[in-house]
């Protein structure tokens, strides 16, 4: 049985008709002359999967695969200037839309499976900074010598897939972006202390959104009720509190819950929440699981092209980041479909080694270290060079 290359099979995950629908919506090819948006998408996805570090490496890598490009839907490899111009001028919203279409497919595979027993959707919010050179990226100025873009991420703990992503320059605070987002009633929102804003917490509470965070050391409060604590869970106290600072109490007039945990190293952690019914140990476990969003940022920064860019304009940077997020979803999709226990980093590494290999992708994912079947006997023997020492 014959197979196309693994890169070709990866591209088949993205239906061309769905991609063209997004092209029409964003009018990405309004002024296109010969270079299709699909060609740009394949080139930028190749940049992520093959770890190409410049336009020269992208176009050169595609040119070396010229015999396979027709299978990928490309007539000829793009020129550096053509790809650079497309990244600079074609709307990055196209790749954002493709990302969310791919996200819907991943969610269908995951469902609502989570490690916790409660049925509430659980989301973590955080941001990560990608530093840039202010001379090369003057539009992203953040300080005198540095520029930056920020990735404001909402992570769904069902499958640890991103729920939403907002990309801004470094001047936008994570709290400003978080307050603009909408969260469904019953959602458990997990965040660190940088998001504490009692006026915003009041609006979340009024909307039926539950939150779990760490309390700041200078927060003033009084204990209203001491709740019983289950032994053996490292829970020191479980209290119902009321804010006593005039400003805080005016912003948030309701009662809150403060759960104190002592770790094995003796550190005391205090968790602030408006959820009054879950066990204190569950509140601590919820905040502990927030670390998954830090792992997510670490994975994409270490394994994808998201810290150095092949274009210097804002549109080119946004395009490359959204393409990296699409590549991340593609790899997570392969993890979900595979029967083997792939780690994210290992799967990225082995995909890069086998992008141009002709083999069944799904069989390879399940049994990556088995020898593929030999080609049919009708195929001509491979070319061999014989050396003579005469």
C-alpha positions in Angstrom: 0.0 0.0 0.0 1.3 3.4 -0.9 1.2 6.5 1.3 2.0 10.1 0.7 4.4 12.0 2.9 3.6 12.7 6.6 3.6 16.4 5.9 0.9 15.8 3.3 -1.1 13.8 5.7 -0.8 16.5 8.3 -2.2 19.1 5.8 -5.2 16.8 5.2 -6.3 17.6 8.7 -7.2 21.1 7.4 -10.0 20.7 4.8 -9.4 23.0 1.9 -13.0 24.0 1.6 -13.1 25.1 5.2 -9.9 27.0 4.7 -11.3 28.8 1.6 -14.4 29.8 3.6 -12.1 31.7 6.0 -10.2 33.2 3.1 -13.5 34.6 1.8 -14.6 35.9 5.2 -11.3 37.8 5.8 -10.9 38.8 2.1 -7.3 37.7 2.3 -6.9 37.3 -1.4 -8.5 40.6 -2.5 -5.3 41.8 -4.1 -3.6 38.4 -4.6 -1.7 37.8 -7.8 -0.7 34.2 -8.1 0.3 33.5 -4.5 -2.6 31.9 -2.7 -3.3 32.1 1.0 -3.1 28.3 1.1 0.5 28.6 -0.1 1.3 31.1 2.6 -0.3 28.8 5.2 1.7 25.8 4.1 4.9 27.8 4.1 4.3 29.2 7.6 3.2 25.8 9.0 6.4 24.3 7.4 8.3 27.0 9.3 6.9 25.7 12.6 7.1 22.0 12.0 10.5 22.0 10.3 11.9 24.6 12.7 12.9 27.0 9.9 14.5 30.1 11.3 14.3 32.5 8.4 12.5 33.2 5.1 15.5 31.8 3.3 15.2 28.5 5.2 11.4 28.3 4.6 11.6 28.9 0.9 14.8 26.8 0.5 13.2 23.9 2.4 10.1 24.1 0.2 12.2 24.3 -2.9 14.1 21.1 -1.9 10.7 19.4 -1.7 9.5 20.5 -5.1 8.6 17.0 -6.2 6.1 16.8 -3.3 4.7 20.3 -3.4 1.9 19.4 -5.8 0.6 16.9 -3.3 0.6 19.7 -0.7 -1.5 21.9 -3.0 1.3 24.2 -4.1 2.3 24.7 -7.7 5.8 26.0 -7.0 7.8 27.2 -4.0 7.4 30.9 -3.1 10.1 33.5 -3.4 11.4 35.1 -0.2 10.1 38.5 -1.2 6.6 37.1 -2.0 6.3 35.3 1.3 7.6 38.2 3.2 5.2 40.6 1.5 2.2 38.2 2.2 3.1 38.0 5.9 3.3 41.8 6.1 0.1 42.6 4.3 -2.4 39.7 4.3 -4.7 39.8 7.3 -3.5 37.7 10.3 -7.2 37.2 11.2 -7.3 34.4 8.6 -4.9 32.3 10.7 -6.8 33.3 13.9 -10.0 31.9 12.3 -8.3 28.7 11.2 -7.0 28.3 14.7 -10.5 28.4 16.2 -11.9 26.1 13.5 -9.1 23.6 14.4 -9.9 24.1 18.1 -13.5 23.1 17.6 -12.3 19.8 16.1 -9.9 19.2 19.0 -12.7 19.9 21.5 -14.9 17.3 19.7 -12.1 14.7 20.4 -11.6 15.7 24.0 -15.2 16.3 25.1 -15.6 17.6 28.6 -13.1 15.2 30.3 -11.3 16.7 33.2 -9.4 15.4 36.3 -11.9 16.9 38.6 -15.3 15.3 39.5 -17.4 18.5 39.4 -19.1 19.4 36.1 -18.2 23.1 36.1 -15.9 24.2 33.3 -12.5 25.2 34.7 -10.4 27.9 33.1 -7.0 29.3 33.9 -5.9 32.8 32.8 -2.4 34.2 32.5 -0.1 36.0 30.1 3.4 35.5 28.9 5.8 38.1 27.4 7.9 37.6 24.3 10.7 40.1 24.3 11.7 41.8 21.1 14.4 44.2 19.9 12.9 47.8 20.0 15.1 48.8 17.0 13.8 46.0 14.8 10.2 46.1 16.2 9.6 49.9 17.0 5.8 49.4 17.0 6.2 47.0 20.0 8.2 49.4 22.3 7.9 48.4 25.9 10.8 50.1 27.5 13.8 52.1 26.3 15.8 49.2 25.0 13.2 46.4 24.7 10.0 45.7 22.8 7.5 43.0 23.6 4.4 41.2 22.6 2.1 39.5 25.2 0.1 36.3 24.8 -3.0 36.5 27.0 -4.2 32.9 27.3 -7.3 31.3 28.6 -6.6 27.6 29.2 -9.4 25.1 29.4 -8.5 22.3 31.8 -10.6 19.8 29.8 -7.8 18.4 27.7 -5.6 21.4 28.6 -6.6 23.1 25.3 -6.6 26.9 24.9 -10.0 28.4 25.2 -9.0 31.9 23.9 -5.9 33.8 23.0 -5.4 37.6 22.7 -2.1 38.9 21.3 -1.1 42.5 22.3 2.0 44.6 22.7 3.7 44.6 26.0 2.0 47.7 27.3 -1.3 46.0 27.9 -1.8 44.5 31.3 -3.2 41.0 31.7 -5.9 42.4 34.0 -7.2 44.8 31.4 -7.5 42.0 28.8 -9.1 39.6 31.4 -11.8 42.2 32.3 -12.8 42.4 28.7 -13.5 38.7 28.4 -16.8 37.0 28.9 -17.1 33.9 31.1 -20.1 31.6 31.2 -22.1 31.2 34.4 -20.7 28.4 36.6 -17.2 28.7 35.2 -14.4 28.2 37.8 -11.7 30.8 36.9 -8.2 30.2 38.3 -5.6 33.0 38.3 -2.6 34.3 40.2 -2.4 37.3 42.4 -1.7 39.7 39.5 -5.4 39.5 38.6 -6.8 40.6 42.0 -9.2 43.4 41.5 -12.2 43.3 43.9 -14.4 45.4 41.6 -13.9 42.9 38.9 -14.4 40.0 41.4 -17.8 41.6 42.3 -18.9 41.6 38.6 -17.7 37.9 38.3 -19.7 37.0 41.4 -22.8 38.8 40.1 -22.5 36.8 36.8 -22.3 33.5 38.6 -18.6 33.0 37.8 -16.5 31.3 40.5 -12.8 32.2 41.0 -9.8 30.8 42.9 -6.7 32.8 43.4 -3.9 33.6 46.0 -4.6 36.4 48.5 -2.2 39.3 48.7 -0.2 39.8 51.9 -1.5 43.3 52.6 -5.2 42.3 52.2 -7.2 43.4 55.3 -10.0 41.1 56.4 -11.9 39.7 59.4 -12.8 36.1 60.0 -16.6 35.5 60.2 -16.6 31.7 60.5 -14.1 29.0 61.2 -15.0 25.8 59.3 -13.9 22.3 60.4 -10.8 20.9 58.7 -10.3 17.3 57.6 -7.1 15.8 59.0 -4.4 14.5 56.7 -5.0 16.9 53.8 -2.4 19.5 54.9 -5.2 22.1 55.3 -4.4 24.4 58.2 -7.6 26.4 58.2 -10.8 27.0 56.2 -12.4 30.4 57.1 -15.2 32.6 55.8 -14.0 36.2 55.8 -15.2 39.7 55.1 -12.9 42.4 53.6 -12.4 45.3 56.1 -10.6 47.9 54.0 -13.1 50.7 53.1 -12.1 50.6 49.4 -12.1 46.8 49.1 -15.3 46.3 51.1 -17.1 48.9 48.9 -15.8 47.1 45.7 -16.7 43.6 47.1 -19.3 43.6 49.8 -19.9 39.9 49.9 -18.3 37.2 52.0 -15.2 35.3 50.7 -13.6 32.0 51.7 -9.9 31.7 52.7 -8.3 28.3 52.6 -4.8 27.9 54.1 -2.5 25.0 53.1 0.8 24.1 54.5 3.1 22.3 52.0 5.5 19.5 52.9 8.3 22.1 53.0 6.5 24.2 55.6 5.4 27.0 53.2 1.9 28.4 53.9 -0.3 29.1 50.9 -3.6 31.1 51.2 -6.3 30.6 48.6 -9.1 33.1 48.1 -12.3 32.0 46.5 -16.1 32.8 46.3 -16.9 29.0 46.1 -18.4 28.0 49.4 -19.3 24.4 48.9 -16.2 22.5 47.5 -13.9 20.8 50.0 -10.9 22.8 51.1 -8.5 20.3 49.7 -10.3 20.5 46.3 -9.8 24.3 46.3 -6.1 23.7 46.9 -6.0 21.1 44.1 -7.7 23.6 41.7 -5.1 26.2 42.2 -2.3 23.6 42.0 -3.7 22.6 38.5 -3.2 26.2 37.4 0.4 25.3 36.8 -0.7 23.7 33.6 -0.9 27.1 32.0 2.7 27.7 32.9 3.6 24.4 31.3 1.7 25.3 28.2 3.7 28.5 27.7 6.9 26.6 28.3 6.0 24.0 25.7 5.2 26.5 22.9 8.2 28.6 23.6 10.6 25.7 23.6 9.2 23.7 20.7 7.8 26.2 18.3 9.0 29.3 16.5 7.4 31.9 18.8 10.4 33.8 20.2 12.2 34.8 17.0 10.3 36.0 13.9 10.9 35.9 10.1 9.2 39.3 9.6 9.4 42.6 11.5 6.0 44.1 11.0 3.1 43.6 13.5 1.1 41.7 10.9 3.9 39.3 10.2 4.5 38.7 14.0 0.8 38.1 14.6 0.7 35.7 11.6 3.6 33.7 12.8 2.2 33.4 16.4 -1.2 32.3 15.2 0.5 29.7 12.9 2.5 28.5 15.9 -0.8 28.1 17.8 -2.3 26.1 14.9 0.8 23.9 14.9 0.4 23.4 18.6 -3.3 22.3 18.1 -2.2 20.0 15.4 0.3 18.3 17.6 -2.2 18.1 20.5 -4.7 16.6 18.0 -2.2 13.9 17.1 -1.6 13.2 20.8 -5.3 12.7 21.3 -5.7 10.4 18.4 -2.6 8.3 19.1 -2.6 5.2 21.2 1.1 5.7 22.1 2.0 7.8 25.2 3.6 10.7 23.3 4.9 13.7 25.1 4.5 17.0 23.3 8.3 17.6 22.9 9.0 14.1 21.7 6.2 14.2 19.2 7.5 17.5 17.8 11.0 16.1 17.5 10.0 13.0 15.7 7.7 14.8 13.4 10.5 17.0 12.3 12.7 14.0 11.6 9.9 12.3 9.5 8.1 15.1 7.7 9.1 13.9 4.2 8.9 10.2 5.0 6.3 8.2 3.0 4.4 6.2 5.7 0.9 5.9 7.2 0.8 8.8 9.7 -1.8 7.2 12.1 0.0 3.8 12.1 3.3 5.5 12.8 1.7 7.4 15.7 0.5 4.2 17.3 3.7 2.2 16.6 6.5 4.7 15.9 9.4 2.3 16.4 8.2 -0.6 14.2 9.7 -1.3 10.8 7.4 -0.2 8.0 6.3 -2.9 5.5 8.5 -3.3 2.4 7.4 -1.7 -0.9 5.5 -3.8 -3.4 7.7 -6.1 -5.5 6.7 -4.4 -8.7 8.6 -1.3 -7.7 12.0 -0.9 -9.2 15.0 -1.6 -6.9 16.6 1.5 -5.3 19.7 3.0 -7.1 22.9 1.6 -5.6 26.5 2.7 -6.0 29.1 0.0 -6.1 32.7 0.8 -5.2 35.6 -1.0 -6.7 38.9 -1.2 -4.9 40.8 -2.5 -7.9 
